[in-house]
């Protein structure tokens, strides 16, 4: 039960981080966002790891575990996050959300290949919904915002309309899904059968590796000067998002230790619901809303749940006829 509660808190915090970052990248660049929120994770995880006596666990980790966690950090916090922010900047966090559920397809493929998991009828339904969800967000004209967005007042007293860039948004949303899809498998391989404190040590390793990779990127000509030109207002939003995502990741790592992936992953998908309502509250002028977006979010959320929930849980909760049980228990390979 504690693992599920931590996963729920993680989902809500992830949504808050997404909304804050979306507001920040309206006036700032993605590299500036990463330069603020990635390094924040290192001291926060260090303080918690030291407070809970987890620093010594790092020395006990085998080399392959450290490499796995470091790779997960770079893939998730640098590659996945960069592409995620680029996608959100291009077409808004609400439109990005259904597309990013394709990360579960990457995770599922790797789980079948590496972890020996199997494809089920429920997961096939999930794949169809995850693929269908993003298609529902597309509108002819490529730039037509909803009436609600068009009616949102601007600071100058007029009416503002956010025009999404579908091509760039879809591309980077799919690229972010690759990083977000691989990292859970690497984390699970590293943390399986370990204690709760190990999740704090793991998070510190992942964030440290990501911060080191970011430092190398900022050594490129002009990058550091560009970061220093960040506006204080955007910097504050990125700092908020950095703290939020750090605690969200911490709760996520803890949840993976305490509860099965089949429990943690579907609960975390509720972040889509939190994101929808928080975006309406905080970023009404910088998102696309409407019935199609809500439907796409609902379909992709259902697909994510179908991909994540085990058939045993479904049979325990629902009273199904025999033919449905036979279909539900189909496995491949």
C-alpha positions in Angstrom: 0.0 0.0 0.0 2.8 2.4 0.8 4.4 1.8 -2.6 1.1 2.7 -4.3 0.7 5.9 -2.3 4.3 6.9 -3.1 3.6 6.3 -6.8 0.5 8.5 -6.6 2.4 11.3 -5.0 5.1 10.9 -7.6 2.4 11.2 -10.4 1.1 14.5 -8.9 4.5 15.9 -8.5 5.5 15.0 -12.1 2.5 16.8 -13.3 3.4 20.0 -11.4 6.9 19.8 -12.8 5.6 19.5 -16.3 3.3 22.5 -15.9 6.0 24.7 -14.4 8.5 23.8 -17.1 5.9 24.4 -19.9 5.4 27.9 -18.5 9.2 28.5 -18.4 10.0 27.4 -21.9 7.5 29.9 -23.3 10.3 32.5 -22.9 13.4 30.4 -22.4 15.2 27.6 -24.2 15.3 23.9 -23.4 19.0 24.0 -22.6 18.5 26.7 -20.1 15.8 24.6 -18.4 18.1 21.6 -18.2 20.9 23.7 -16.8 18.8 24.7 -13.9 16.7 21.6 -13.0 19.2 18.7 -13.6 22.0 19.9 -11.2 19.4 20.5 -8.5 18.9 16.8 -8.2 22.4 16.1 -7.1 22.4 18.0 -3.7 18.8 17.0 -3.0 19.5 13.3 -3.4 22.8 13.6 -1.6 21.1 15.2 1.5 18.4 12.5 1.6 20.9 9.7 0.9 23.1 10.9 3.7 20.2 11.4 6.1 18.9 7.9 5.6 22.3 6.3 5.7 22.3 5.3 2.0 25.7 6.7 0.9 27.5 3.6 2.0 25.3 1.5 -0.2 26.9 3.0 -3.3 30.2 1.4 -2.5 28.4 -2.0 -2.2 26.9 -1.7 -5.7 28.5 -3.9 -8.3 30.0 -2.2 -11.3 27.2 -3.3 -13.6 24.5 -1.8 -11.3 26.3 1.6 -11.3 26.6 1.5 -15.1 23.0 0.7 -15.4 21.9 3.5 -13.1 24.2 6.0 -14.8 22.9 5.1 -18.2 19.3 5.4 -16.9 20.1 8.9 -15.6 21.6 10.1 -18.9 18.8 8.6 -20.9 16.0 9.9 -18.7 17.3 13.2 -17.3 19.2 14.4 -20.4 17.9 12.8 -23.5 14.3 12.1 -22.5 13.9 15.4 -20.6 15.5 17.5 -23.4 13.2 15.9 -26.1 10.2 16.2 -23.7 10.8 19.9 -23.2 11.3 20.5 -26.9 8.0 18.7 -27.6 6.2 20.7 -24.9 7.6 24.0 -26.2 6.4 23.1 -29.7 2.9 21.9 -29.1 2.2 22.1 -25.3 2.3 19.6 -22.5 -1.3 18.5 -23.0 -0.8 17.4 -26.7 2.6 15.8 -25.8 1.1 13.5 -23.1 -0.8 11.0 -25.3 2.2 10.7 -27.6 4.6 10.0 -24.8 2.6 7.0 -23.7 4.4 5.2 -26.5 7.3 5.0 -24.1 5.4 2.0 -22.6 5.7 0.2 -25.9 9.5 0.6 -25.6 9.5 -0.6 -22.0 7.3 -3.6 -22.9 9.5 -4.6 -25.8 12.6 -4.5 -23.6 10.8 -6.3 -20.8 9.9 -9.1 -23.2 13.4 -9.3 -24.6 15.5 -8.8 -21.4 13.2 -9.6 -18.5 11.5 -12.5 -20.1 8.0 -11.1 -19.9 5.2 -12.1 -22.3 2.7 -10.4 -24.6 -0.9 -10.8 -23.5 -4.3 -10.0 -25.0 -4.7 -7.1 -22.5 -1.4 -5.6 -23.6 -2.4 -5.8 -27.3 -5.5 -3.8 -26.4 -3.1 -1.3 -24.6 -0.9 -1.0 -27.7 -3.9 -0.2 -29.9 -5.1 2.5 -27.5 -1.6 4.0 -27.0 -1.3 4.2 -30.8 -4.8 5.5 -31.3 -4.7 8.2 -28.6 -2.2 10.6 -30.3 -4.1 10.3 -33.6 -7.2 11.8 -31.9 -5.2 15.0 -31.0 -4.5 15.8 -34.6 -6.7 18.4 -36.3 -6.8 19.5 -39.9 -5.1 22.8 -40.4 -2.2 21.8 -38.1 -2.6 25.0 -36.0 -6.2 25.2 -34.9 -6.5 25.7 -31.2 -9.6 25.1 -29.2 -12.3 27.7 -28.6 -11.4 27.7 -25.0 -7.8 28.5 -25.7 -8.7 31.1 -28.3 -10.9 32.9 -25.8 -8.2 33.1 -23.1 -7.4 36.7 -22.3 -3.8 37.9 -22.8 -1.9 40.3 -20.6 -2.7 43.1 -23.1 -6.4 42.5 -22.7 -6.8 40.8 -26.1 -7.4 37.2 -27.0 -4.5 34.8 -27.4 -4.3 31.6 -29.4 -1.5 29.0 -29.0 -0.5 27.6 -32.4 1.0 24.1 -31.9 3.8 22.9 -34.2 2.7 19.3 -34.7 5.7 18.1 -36.8 8.3 19.2 -34.2 6.1 18.3 -31.3 5.4 14.7 -32.4 9.0 14.1 -33.4 10.5 15.1 -30.1 7.6 13.5 -28.1 8.5 10.2 -29.8 12.2 10.7 -29.2 11.6 11.4 -25.5 9.5 8.2 -25.3 12.6 6.3 -26.3 14.6 7.6 -23.3 11.6 7.3 -20.9 10.9 3.8 -22.1 14.4 2.4 -21.7 15.2 3.9 -18.3 12.6 2.1 -16.2 14.0 -1.3 -17.3 17.5 -0.2 -16.4 16.4 1.0 -12.9 14.4 -2.1 -12.3 17.3 -4.3 -13.2 19.5 -2.3 -10.8 17.0 -2.1 -7.8 15.2 -5.4 -7.9 15.3 -7.2 -4.5 17.0 -4.3 -2.8 16.1 -2.2 0.3 14.4 1.2 0.3 17.6 3.1 1.0 19.1 1.7 -2.2 16.6 3.8 -4.2 18.2 7.0 -2.8 21.6 5.8 -3.6 20.4 4.9 -7.1 18.9 8.3 -7.6 22.1 10.0 -6.6 24.1 8.0 -9.1 21.6 8.6 -11.9 21.4 12.4 -11.2 25.2 12.7 -10.9 25.8 10.9 -14.2 23.2 13.2 -15.8 24.8 16.4 -14.3 28.2 15.3 -15.6 26.8 14.8 -19.1 25.2 18.2 -18.9 28.4 19.8 -17.8 30.1 18.4 -20.9 27.4 19.8 -23.1 27.7 23.2 -21.5 31.4 23.2 -22.4 30.5 23.5 -26.1 31.1 27.0 -27.5 28.4 29.5 -26.6 26.4 27.2 -24.4 27.4 28.6 -21.0 27.0 32.2 -22.2 23.5 31.2 -23.4 22.6 29.7 -20.0 23.8 32.8 -18.2 21.3 35.0 -20.2 18.4 33.2 -18.6 15.6 35.5 -17.4 15.1 35.5 -13.6 11.4 34.7 -14.0 12.0 31.6 -16.1 14.9 30.6 -13.8 12.4 30.6 -10.9 10.0 28.4 -12.8 12.8 26.0 -13.8 14.0 25.8 -10.1 10.5 24.9 -9.0 10.3 22.2 -11.7 13.7 20.9 -10.8 12.8 20.5 -7.1 9.4 18.9 -8.1 10.9 16.4 -10.6 13.6 15.5 -8.1 11.1 14.6 -5.4 8.9 12.9 -8.0 11.9 10.7 -9.1 12.8 10.0 -5.5 9.2 8.8 -4.8 9.2 6.8 -8.0 12.5 5.0 -7.1 11.1 4.3 -3.6 7.9 2.9 -5.1 9.8 0.6 -7.4 11.5 -0.9 -4.4 8.3 -1.3 -2.3 5.8 -2.4 -5.0 5.8 -4.3 -8.3 6.1 -2.5 -11.6 2.6 -3.7 -12.4 1.3 -1.6 -9.5 3.6 1.4 -9.7 3.4 2.1 -13.5 -0.4 2.3 -13.9 -0.7 4.6 -10.8 1.9 6.9 -12.2 -0.1 7.2 -15.4 -2.5 9.3 -13.4 0.0 12.1 -14.0 -1.9 12.7 -17.3 -5.0 13.6 -15.4 -3.2 15.8 -12.9 -1.4 17.5 -15.9 -4.6 18.2 -17.7 -6.2 20.0 -14.7 -3.1 21.8 -13.6 -2.4 23.1 -17.2 -6.0 24.4 -17.3 -5.3 26.3 -14.1 -1.7 27.6 -14.7 -1.2 27.6 -18.5 -4.6 28.3 -20.2 -3.0 30.5 -22.9 -0.1 28.1 -23.7 -2.0 24.8 -24.2 -4.6 23.3 -26.5 -7.8 22.1 -24.8 -11.1 20.6 -26.0 -13.0 17.4 -26.3 -10.6 15.8 -28.7 -7.7 16.4 -26.3 -9.6 15.0 -23.3 -10.7 11.9 -25.4 -7.1 11.3 -26.6 -5.8 11.6 -23.0 -8.5 9.2 -21.8 -7.8 6.6 -24.6 -4.0 6.8 -24.1 -4.5 6.5 -20.3 -6.6 3.4 -20.7 -4.0 2.0 -23.0 -1.3 2.7 -20.5 -3.3 1.0 -17.8 -3.9 -2.0 -20.0 -0.2 -2.3 -20.7 0.7 -2.0 -17.1 -1.9 -4.0 -15.1 -1.4 -7.8 -14.9 -4.1 -10.2 -16.0 -4.2 -11.6 -12.5 -5.3 -8.3 -11.0 -8.0 -7.9 -13.7 -9.4 -11.4 -13.0 -9.3 -10.7 -9.2 -11.3 -7.4 -9.6 -13.8 -8.3 -12.3 -16.2 -11.2 -12.6 -15.5 -12.5 -16.2 -17.2 -15.3 -18.2 -15.1 -18.3 -19.0 -14.4 -17.2 -22.6 -13.1 -13.9 -21.5 -10.8 -15.6 -19.0 -9.4 -17.8 -21.8 -8.7 -14.8 -24.0 -7.2 -12.9 -21.1 -4.8 -15.7 -20.2 -3.4 -15.9 -23.7 0.4 -15.5 -23.8 3.1 -15.0 -26.4 5.8 -16.2 -26.8 
